[in-house]
Amino acid sequence: MSVATKNFKHVSYLWDDAKAAELAGDEVALLVYRSNLLGADLRLTNYGGGNTSCKAMAKDPLTGNETEVMWVKGSGGDLGTMKRNGLAALYVDRLRSLKNIYRGIEHEDEMVELFNHCIYDLASKAPSIDTPLHGFLPFKHIDHLHPDAAIAIAAAKDGEKITKELFNGTIGWVKWQKPGFDLGLQLKQCLDENPGIRGIMLGSHGLFTWGDTAYESYINTLEVIERCAEYLQDNISKQKAIFGGAKIESLPEAERKSQAAALAPVLRGFCSSQNRMIGHFTDDARVLEYINSNDLDRLAPLGTSCPDHFLRTKISPLVLNLEAGESLSDVKAIKEKIAPLFEAYRAMYTEYYNTCKHPNSPAIRDTNPVVIIYPGVGMFTFAKDKQTARVAAEFYINAINVMKGAEAISEYTSLPRQEAFNIEYWLLEEAKLQRMPKPKALSGKVALITGSGGGIGKAIAKRFAEEGACVILNDMNAERLAEAKDEFVKQFGKDVVAADVLDVTKEATILDTLTTSALAFGGVDIVVNNAGLSISKSIEDHTEKDWDILYDVLVKGQFVVTQKAVEVMRKQGIGGDVLNIVSKNALVSGPNNAGYGSAKAAQLHLSRLNAAELGKDKIRVNVVNPDAVIAGSNIWSGGWAEGRAKAYGITVEELPAYYAGRTLLNEIILPEDIANACYAFVGGLLGKSTGNVLNVDGGVANAFVR
């Protein structure tokens, strides 16, 4: 094996000798370290893809004797984030002895259950289908990755010949076969027939490399992938036209984003015909080069080659028949234009299923596309949640890279449809899907809550995110908004939250925020009009400026946000919810409250009017009436507390107890109480309720609606 050079151009050398020295003697810790380094470079493998292993001696807990154990990435893990508890640990001799009872490739799925009889560490992760691929190779450390550069060669028409010539016979070749027990035996056979090789290329699939130590395996992996990437780059640079050259030009970036935001809700509606989907959009330069090319029409229907890519992107993408700069303002016309494309895709997918299915195949799944291509603009992906949609886009970019490389050195080949089906509807994959947690109540929903940088709005957003929704945080205060976003990202992850500065008195910021929602998640399902302010003054002290700001924020703001959000909901055509945070003051008369109380009454009746008008669109409009929510609320700044205290003849410090004491339940109302009421409306149990008012005020008899 060659001495490693750290001057790699196409992969990242991340090994830290000092860090590795701290782990010396612990082969499993070095395995985790190596795995994390490999997973950190998406040029080496994709999210959740690939697996690594090590073999070392350990004490058998039953006999006390030293025995060889293999630690290998367990089912469903990700190399970049994997910890020790993400590994499966198995007795090597037991695993290898399974070949004595192996009944042949027609029965290889039954071997997976037998892996459990080989478990060394009873607390370890469940073994994956790739376990025997590591087990039958004798090397101490093994890496199985899905690098684009290697798959481009593996998916090329002349891949085997190119591999042999490129590596002078030091990399073996095993033709495409679905991962499993038999593929593990074929890897061992390849090694036996080619002693001294440093790795094996799997046709259409990926790469196996190894070493006697964690470091040797790491360097071997980098060197092989670097050589593949260099070879591809040399050939790509000699091409006169990538993907046959550009057929069209991309729109300028701002126009691409505008077109994508306008179209995303329409596409989301079509893709949600069976299950509500979350969207993702990218106009990555690699995507644009491919989707604008002359070869798009030839390559797109072929689909992907690597099973990891295929499982997340479906059999092939849907290519839109829209011009890049086409006007999208006539939503009805656009829907009529692309509806036949979706109908054709669903029919194609159904035929694919019916043609390839086996007697015991799982039932057909959602027939809508995952990947949608808009030439000149970008690529949309739709899935059950944002992370899955984003990862699907990343995997299709991997597939684009593979196609680009394969076409530069030979001709790209994809998996035959039957082989693709056998992966997609594999009973073991189906079992994995069935083991996944049940979706939360708001999974697949997108919620925009105005004034969600703090107080009630932030509590509502947090409750919705806890129940599976993607949330659009917004606030007039950019600093407060940034703090809230950081908090949400830390708690829920980057795929759950987007944020934008929004002033409900400025239509442009409302439209900008809805654009953010469309680009980040594909649209919006729930709008909570929560932004507000309060002014408590007597009639003689009330100014026209006070009156105007109250009505601009509370009434006009609620109206315009609802109006613009409804446009998006109608594009989607899958219904939605509008929740208006009003107040007990909409129903109760009190001193020093003419402007605020009348504006709240207008909000309440506007909600009824909107409910009556939007029912035909399956858009529900409901009201939550809080009272005296003091904690974290901006309402208590700007003199409101002092004004209310003066009206009641008490001090500001006495307000919380005063408000609680006047309620039937003698309770202080918290932001979380309002959040729970909002969730009650949108959580699924009240899906046939609209035009309702839910009081969350501890019980104020004067505020009873009836």
N, C-alpha and C positions, 0 to 999 in steps of 0.2 A: 504494500500500500504506500502511495506516495506521501512524502512529507507535506504537511498542510501549509498552505500559504494563506495569510489573512487578507490578501488583497483581492477579495472577491468583488466583482462588478454587478452581478445579477442576483446575488443573495446576500443576506446580512450575517456577518460573523459576529455573534453576540457572546461567545464563551468568555467568562471571567475566571482566570486561573485562581485568583484569591478566593472567590466564592466557591469554586469547585473544590479547593483545598479544604475548606471548612466541612465539606461533605465526604471527604475521603474515607473509604472504608465502609460506607453505607451505599451499596449499589442501588438500592431502591430510591434513596434520596437523589442520587445522581441521575437516575431515570426520570424522576419528576422534573428535575432541573433542566435536563436535556429536552424533555417534552415541551416544557414551557417556552424554551428558546425557539424550538422549531415552530410551535404554534403561533409565536409572536410575529412571524414573517409570512404574510398571506401568499407570497410567491412560492412558499414551500408546501403549504397545505391550506385548505379552506376551513372555515369555522365548523367545528364538529367532525371534520374529516380526518382520516388517517389514524394510525395507532402505533404505539411504541412498546417495547418490552425489554426486560432484562432477566437473566437467569443467574441464580446465586444459591449457595448452600445455606440451609437453615435447619434448625433443630426440629425434628418431628415431635409434636407435643404428645403423641401417644407412645413412641418408643424411646425418645430421647436421642435417637441417632441422627446424624447429619444426612439431609436429603436435598436433592435439587428441586428448587421451586422457581416457577416463572411468574413474574409480575407483569401484567399486560393491561393496557388501557381498557377499562370496562365499557359495557354497553352504554351508548348515549352520551359519552363524555366529550370534552373539547381539550385538545392538547395545550392550547395557550393558557387555559385557566385551571387545568387539572391539578388536583392535590393528591396526596397519598391515598386518601379514601376513595379516589376515583379509579383505583387499580383493582383488577381481579388477581388473586394469587392462587396458583394451581400446582399440584404435584406434577412434575414433568413426566415421571415414569408412568403414572396413571393415565395422563393425557395421551401419551404415545401408545399405551396399551389398547386404547379404544380402536385402533386399526384392526385389532384381532376380531372385533365383533361388527366391523363396518360391513354393511350389506350392499353397498354400491350407491352410485350417485342418485338413483331414484329414491333412495331412503335417507339421504344425508341430513335432511332437516331433523330427523329423530336424534342425531348425535348431539345437538345443542343441549337438550335436556340432560344428556349424560355428562356434560361438562360439570354439572353440579356434584357428581360423584368424585371429581378430581380436585375439589376446592381444598386449599390448604388453610387459608384464613377465612373462617366462617363469617367474619364481619366485612369481607371485601365486596366490591362491586360485582354485579352479575357479569359473567364472561360474555364477550361479544361473539358474533359469528366469525370474526377474523382470528379468534384464539388459536385454532390449529395451524393457521398460516405462520404463526410465530413458533408454535410448539414443535413442529417437525423439522425446523431448521436448527442446527446445533450451536449457533453463535450466541455469545453471552448478551450482546446488545443488538437490537434490531429496530430499524425504522421503516414503517410503511406509510408513505405519504402520497398526496395527490398534487404534485407541483404541475402547474400549467405547462412548463417547458418539457417535462417528461411525457405528460399525457399527449402533447402535440405530436410527439414522435410515436407514442403508443397508438394513437388514433389515426396515424397516417396510413395510407394504402400500402406503402412499402416500409412500414414501421420496423418489422423484424430485420430486414436487410440493412436499414439505416442504423439500427442499434448495434448490430454486429460490426459494421464498418466503423462507426463512430468510436466505439470503445475497444476495437481490436479483439473482440471476443471475450472481453472481461465482464460484460454484462449479459446475463442469460435472457431468454425470452420464453414466456409462457403465454400462449394465445388466450383470448378472452374466455373467461368462464365465470359464472356467478360465484361470488365468495362463498366459501363453505369448507367442509371437511375434505372433499376431494381436491379442491384447489391447494390445500395445505400439502397433500400427498404429491401433487404435481410440482410444487415448489421444491420439495425434497428430491424428486426425481431429476429435475433440472440441475440441481446442485450436484447430484451424484454423477450426472453425465457430463458436467462441466466443472470439475474440481478447480478450485483456485479463483473462481469468479468473485467479484466484489459486490454484485447486486443482481437483481432480476427485474426486468421490465414486464409488466402485466399488460397484455394487449388491451387497448381502449380504457385502461383502468388506472394504472399508477405505477409506483416504484417500490421495490424492496432493497434496502441497503443494510449493512451491518458492520460490526467491529468487535474486538475482544474487550474493549473498555467503552465507557460512555463517550469519552472524548473521541476515540477512534471512529465510533459509529457516527458521531455528529459530523466530524470532518469528512468522512467518506460520503455521507449524504450530501453535504454542501458541494463537494467536488464534483460529484456525478451530476447534480442539478445545474451547477455552474457550466459544466461542459455542454449539457443539453441546451441551455439558454444561449451560450456563445454560438453554437451551431445554428440555432434558429435565427439569432440576430444577424449573423453573417449572411444567411440566405434571404432574410427579409430585406436587408439593406440593398441587395442586388435586384430586388423586384422593381419594375417600372411603375407598377400600380398595385397597391394593397387592396385585396378583395375586388380586383378588377377595376379599381379606380372609382372615383366619386361619381355617382349618378345625379345627386342633388347637393346643394350647399345647405349647411345648417343656418337657421335663423340666428341673429345676434342673441347673446345670452339673456338679456332682459326680455326679449320677445319669446324666447323658448320657455322661460319661466311663466310668462303671462299665458301662453297657449296651454301649457301643462296644467296650470291652476284652473283655467276655464274648463278644461276637458276632464280632469281627474274625477270630479263628482259624477259625471255622466258614465264614465267607465266603471266607477265603483258601483253604481247602481246595477249595471249589467252583470258585473262579477258577483254581486250579492243576491242573485236570483234564487240561490239555494241556501247559502249561508252568508251572513253579514261579514264583509271583508274589510281589512285595513289596507291602505295603499302606501306605496313608496315610489318616488320618482328620482331618476338620475339622468343627467346629461353629461356624464363622464366622457372625456375625449375618446376613450376606447370604444364606448358605445356608439358615439356619433360616427366614428370612422366606419364602423360595421353597418349601421342602419342606413347610412347615406350611400352605400356602395352599390355597384352594379351586380355584385354577387349575392346580395341579400336574398333575392327571390329564390336563388338556387340553394343557399345554405340554410336559411331559416327553417324550412320544412323538415330538414334532416334531423333536427333535434341534437341532443348532446351525446357524448360517448361515456364519460366517467359516470358510474352509477350514483355517486354522491351528487353530481351536478343534476342528473336526471330526476332523482327523487324529489328535488326541490323546485324544479322548473317545469315539470310536466313534459309530455311527448314532444311538443314544439310550441313556439310562441304564436301569438296572433299579430299579424301586421295590418295596421290601419290603412284605409284607402283615403286618407285625408291629405290635402296639400299642406305643406309646412306653415304657410302664412294664411291659410283659409280662415275666414270669419267663423267664429264659433258662437256668435250672438243669438242665432236662431236655434235654440236648443232642440225644438221639435224636429227641425230639418236634420240636424246632426244625428239625433237618435235614429231617425228613419234611415239615414245613410249607413250607420255602422251596425244597426240591428241585424241585418242579414249576415254580417261577418261573424257575430256571436252565434247566430243560429247555425251557420255552417261549421263553426268550430265545435259546438256541442254535438252536432251530428257526426263529425269526424271522430271525436273522442268516443262517442257511443259505439261507432262502428269498430274502432280500434279495440275497445273492450270486448265487444261481442265476438270479434274475429279471433282474439288471442286468449280468451278466458278458458280456464280449466273447470272441470266439474266441481272442484272444491274452492274455487276462487272467491274471495270476499265480494260483497255487492259493489256495484259501480259507485265511485265517489263523485264528488262535485265535477261536473263536466265543463265548467268555465275555465278559461285560460288563467295561468299564473303570470306569464310574461306577455306584455303588450307593447308593441313597437310602433312609434310614431316617427317616421322618417323626417329628418330635419329638425326634430324637437327633442326626442329622448326616449327613455324606456320606463314604463310603469310596471310594477309588480304588485300583486294583490294576494293576501293570505289571511289566516285567522287572526294574526296579531302583527304588530309593527316589526318585531324582531324577525319573525319568519319571512315577512315581505322583504325586509332589507337584506336578509341573508340570501333569499332567492335571487335578488338582483346581483349580489356579489358572486353567486355561483354562475349566473348567466354570463357575467363578465369573465369569469374563469373559462367558460365555454367559448366565448369570443376569442380569448387569448389562444385557446387550443386550436380553434379553426384557423386563426391567422397563421400560427406556426405550421400546422399541418399542410395548409395550402402553399406555404412558401417552400416546403421541402418535398412535397409529393401531392397528395390529394386527400382531403379530409374525409373520414368515414365515421358514421355514427353507429350506435347499437342497432341491430335489426329490431324491428318492432316487437317481435315475439320475446326477444331477450329483454327488451325494455319493460314489457308487460310483466315478465317473470320477476323482475326486480320491484316494480311499482306495486304489484299485487301479491308479493311474496307473503306467505302466511306468517312468517316470522316478523316481517315488517308490520303486518296487520296486528299481530299480537302486541308489538311495541306501541302501536297507536292506541290500542285498547287499554293499555296500562297507563296512558297519560292522564294527568289529573283532569277532572271534569271542568269545563270552562266556567269562569266566574260569571256572575249575572250580567255584568257590563262588558264582558269580552266582546271585541268587535265593534264597540261603540266609541265615538269621538265626542268629547264634551268641551265646550267653550264656556268658561265662567268669567263674566266681567268682574273687574275689581278683585282678582284672586291673588294679589300680592300679599294679602294678610286678612285677618279677621274672618268674617263669615265666608267670603269667597274662597279663601285658602282652605278652610275646613271642608267646604263642599268639594273642592278639587281633590283634596286628599282622600275623602270618603269614596269618591268615584274611582280614583286610581287604585285604591285598595280593592275595589270590586271589579277590576280588570279593564277599566276604560283608559283610553289615551286622553290626555287633557291638554288644553291650550290655556296656559296661564297668561294673564294680561293685567296691566295696571298702568295708571298714569305716571307713577313714580318708578323710573327706570331702575334706581338703586334697589328699592324694595323688591321689584320684580326679579332682578338678578339674584338676590338672596333666596327668594322663594324657589326659583328654578334650580339653583344649586342644591337646595334641600331636597327637592323632589328627585333630582337625578341620583343623589346619594341613596335615597330610600327606595326608589322604584326602578332606577336605571334610565339610560339615555333614550330608550325606545318608547317611553311612556309619555314624555312631556316635551312640548314646544312652548315658546313664550314670545310675546310681542307687546310692545308698548301700545296701549289703546286708550283713547279719550272718546267716550261715547258721544261727546258733543261735536266730534270731527269725523265726518263720514269717511274721509280718506283713510284714517287709522282703522276704522272698522273693516273696510275693504281689504286693507293690508293684512289684518289679522286673519281674515277668512282665507286670503291667499296663502298665508303661512300654514293654515290648517289643511288646505287642499294639497299643498306640496308635501307636507309632512305626513299626512295620514289619509289623504284622498277625499276629504270632505268634512262634514260635521253632522252629528245626530242629535246632540243635546245642547241647547243654549240656555244658560242661566243668566238672566238679567239681574245682577246683584249690585253693580256699581251704584253708588249713591252718596249723598251728603245730606246734612240736615241743618236747618236754621230755625231757632226758636226765638221768636220776637213777638211783641204785642203788635196790634194793628198800626198804632202810631209810630212804632219804631221800624216797621218793615219797609224796606226800600224796594224800588222797582228792580234794582240790580239783584237783590235777594230773590225776588219773585222769578226773574228770568232764569237765573242759574238753577233754581230748584226745578223748574219746568223743563229746562233744556237737558239736565242730567237725568232726572227721574222719568219724565214722560216722553219727551222727544227721543232721548237716548234709548229707552226701552223700545220705542217704536222703530227707530232706524236699525238698531241691532237685529231686532226680530225680522224686519223687512228684508234685510240683506242676507241673513242666515236662511230665511225661507227660500230665497232664490237658489241657494245651494242645495237645500233639502229637496226642492222640486226637481232639480237636475238629477239627483240620485233616484228619486221616485220610490224610496223605501220608508217613507214616513219620518217621524222624529218627535222630539219633545222640546217645548219651550217652557221653562220654569221662571216665574217672576217673583223675586223676593220683594214683597210689598211691606205691609206693616199693619199692626193693630190700629194705627192711626187712620187708616183708610176707612175705618168703620166707627171709630170713637171720637167724639168731639171733646176738645180740651182747650185750655187757655194757651195763649201765646203760640199758636200752631196753625195759623191760617194758610200760610204758603205751603209748608211741609205736608200738613194733613190733607189739603185739597189736591196736591200733586199725587199723594199716595192714593187718594180716592180715584183720581184719573188713571193711575197705573192699574188699579184693580178692575175698573170697568173696561179699560183697553184690553186687558187680558180676556175678559168675557167676549168682547167683540172679535178678538183674534181667534179664540176657540171656535166661535160660530162660523168664521170664514174658512178656517184651515182644516176643519174636520174632513172635508172631501179629499184632502191630500194625506190623510192618516197622520197629521201632525197634531199632537195633543198640546194644549196650553193650560197650565195649572198654576196656582198661586200658593206660596207659603207666606203666612203672615207672622213674622216674629214680633217680639216686643222686648225692649230693654236688654238687648244683647250688648253687654258692656265690654267683655274681654276681647282685646285685640281689634276693636272696631274704630275706624276713623271717625265715626259719627260723634264720638265723645270728645273729639278735638274741635277747635274752632268755636268754642263758646257754647256748644249745645248743652253740655252737662250743666254749666252755670245757669243757662236759661231755664232748663227744666227744674233745677233745684229752686230757683227763684220763684217759678210758677207754683211750686208745691210748698214753699215756705220752709225749706230744709236746706242743709248744707250738701255740697257735692259728695262728701264722704258718706253721707247717709242715703244716697240714691240707691245703691244696690239693695240694701235691706228694705228700703221703701218700696221699690218695685216688686221685690219678692213678697213682701207683706200684703200687697194688694191683690195677689193672685189667689185663686181658689186652692191651688196646690202648695202655696208658699214656697215656690222654687225660683232660684236664679237661673236665667236662660243663658246657655253657652253656645258658641258658634257650632259646636259639634251637634247640638240638638237640631239646629236648622239643617245641617248637612244630612242628618238621619231622615228628616222629613223629605228633603229633596230626593234622597235615595228611594224612599218609599214610593214616590211617584214614578220613578224611572226603572226600578229594579225588576219589573216584570209582572208583579201581582196586580198592578193597577193599569194595565195596558189598554183597557177599554174605558178609562175615565178621562174626561176633559172638561174644562170650565169649572174646576173645583177650587175651593179655598181650604187650606189646612192651617189652622191656627197653632202656633207654637209659642205660647205666651204664658204658660203656667196656669192658664184659666182666667180669662178676664170676661166676665159675663156680658159686659156692654159690647164686646167684640164678637159675640156669637152671631154667625151669619143668619141663622134661623132660630 
